[in-house]
Amino acid sequence: MVEQADLFIVGGGMVGAALAAALADSGRRIVVLEQQAPTAFDPASAPDLRVSAISPASRQLLQRIGAWPSIEAMRSAPYQRMLVWENDEQEGTLFDAAELGEAELGHIIENRIVQLACQQALAQHDNIELICPDLLQSLSEQGDHCLVTLGSGRQFAARLVVAADGAQSAARRLAGIGINSHDYPMHAFVATFAIEGGERDITWQQFTATGPQSLLPLPGDYASLVWYHQPARVRELETLSEAALIAAFQREFPARLPVLRQLVSRGSFALTRRHAQCYHRGRVVLAGDAAHTIHPLAGQGVNLGFQDVQALSALLHEAFRLGQDPAAPALLQRYQRQRMLPNHAMQRLMDAFCYGFGNSAPPLRLLRNLALKLANRPGRLKQEVVRYALGLSPLARGLRIALPGK
């Protein structure tokens, strides 16, 4: 038997589950497919390795869809300040939420907690079905619907399919949408440590010739350290003993590094910029990492995905309200126009940081340090730059559309 769905979302991660929750009040039949259920939250456990910097704009979305209370009931690490520098910490740029009249610049939250909270929000709506675990087997265009076949044998006739199944999206591949990609010359080594001194309210990043070195505060007596370096060096870090790894961080990271008491977990990943050649084809549309991936040095990845959610959900709300086809080419083209250019612009900005700070030519180093000094001057320009990065400026709001009735 073929089941009916107005919307079939492939991927029940942070972006896919948030999109379903954002459309819950449309009253339409929504199905979300996820391969693997996230592990239940245990407050006694140490923080996960995979975390995201959730911007104030993304927090507002999570509040509107009912996921933020669940996040607060679990854990997050708000931070009020961010320090960025190259050679001299004293000449770096400090961003402070107080200068903007905001409570914080963002929250560092484990990806699993955001996913759990979004899926818990789905459970509050009878018109949403979460299928987990199961796999996408095939997609087939059938005129006024797309036939979705799962590994379990279940089939759905969906008016619109959203590919939100990550960078290696099976739905994107089955839809025949190509991508442009670029591998960065560095890998990211990530380690979670128990630290002395407890939770901090600041995140910092130093740019070096081999790549940035960053600290992200985590809840309790923990911190996440991110070390961008050449692949060979990252492979070496993966093999070091705990004592040798701590010594390497203490030797090569900035002096403001807190005392590292114990290694909790570590991992590494290659860095690749990807951008889909188009955001829709037929009755399939892309969102989140299925459409774009970005260098993680500024923590913009999932925040761009949540901006996709806001834009696409607003357009689909309108289509459902007016009784229009949610897969109408004109509608999906509007979504592509709203999101493709801003996502591409942010990718290029991250490339400029990545390669600009990796070039040691003296004139370029002088310009970089001058730019950091200028950015550190208090005033309207600095405030607007930060508010744009946080999704709070009028320009940023112009690239997003509020959810109807929210």
C-alpha positions, 0 to 999 in steps of 0.5 A: 500500500502506498501511503500519502504525505504532503511533505516527506523529509529525508533526514531527522537531524537538526535541520530536518526535524526543525523544518518539520516542527516549523511546519507542524501548525500547517496541519499537513501530513508530514513524514520524517525519515531518520536512519539512526535514533540519537542516544538518550540524554544522560545528565551524568555523561560528559559532553559529546565531541560534536557541538555547534555554536547556536546563534541568537537567530537560531535560538529564536527559531528553536524557541518558536518550534518548541525545542528550546525548553527541551535544550534548557532542560538538558544542557548548553553553554552560553557565552558572552564574549568572543576574542579573535587575534593573530600574533598578539592577544592584546591587539586582537578583537573582543566581541562582547554581548553587552555592547549589543545589549544582548544577553549572550553571543550564542550557545555551544550545544551538543548536536545530539541535544539539538536533534533530541530537542527538535524530535521531542517537539515533533512528538507533540504533533499528530500530523507528523510521523517520525520513521526511525530507523529506516533507509531511503531506497529510491525516489521516483517522479510520478507526475503530481507526486514523488514515490518514496521507497524505504528499505523496510518496503514502505512507500509514500506518495509525497507532494514534496521531498526535502533532502535534509540528510547531510553532506553525503545526501542520498536524496540529493544523489537520487534526485540527480542534483550535482555539487561543486566541492573544494577540499581545504588543505587542512584537517580539524582535530577536535578534543574534549577535555575536563578543565580546571576552573569550570564553565567559561563565558568566552570563546576564543580563536587564534589564527596561525600559519597552519590554521586556527586554534580555538576554545569552545566552552562546554557546560560544567568543567569541560571545554572543546579544543579545535586545532586546524592543521596539516593532515599529517600533523592531525594524524600524529595528534590522533596517535598521541597518548593522553599525556603527550596530547595535553603537552602538545596543546600546552606547548602550541596553543595560546597561553590563555589555555586553561589547565587540562585535567583529563581527555574525554574524547578526540576525533578529526575530520577533513574539511570540504566546501560543498555547494549544490549546483541547484537547490531543487529538481522536480519534487525534491528540494535541498536544505542544510548540509545537503545543499551546502557545507562550509569551513567551520571556523566561524561556526556558521554551518548549522545556523545557515541550515536553520536559515534555510528552514525559516525561508523554506517553511515560510514559503511552504506555509504560504503554499499550503494556505493558498492550496498551491502545489508545494513543489511548484517550480516558481515557489522552489525557485524563490527559495533558491533565490533567497538562500543560494546567494547568502550561503555562497557569500558566507562560504566565500567569506570563510575562504577569505579567513581561511586562506587570508590568515594562512598567508604569511606574506608581510604586507598581508600580515600587516593588513590583517592586524590592521583590520583586527585593530580597526574591528576592535574599536567600539562603535556602530560599525563593530556592532553591525558586523557582529549583529549581522554574524549573529543573524540580528541585523536588519540585513540579516533579517531581510534574508530570513522570513518569519514563520507565519503566526509565530 
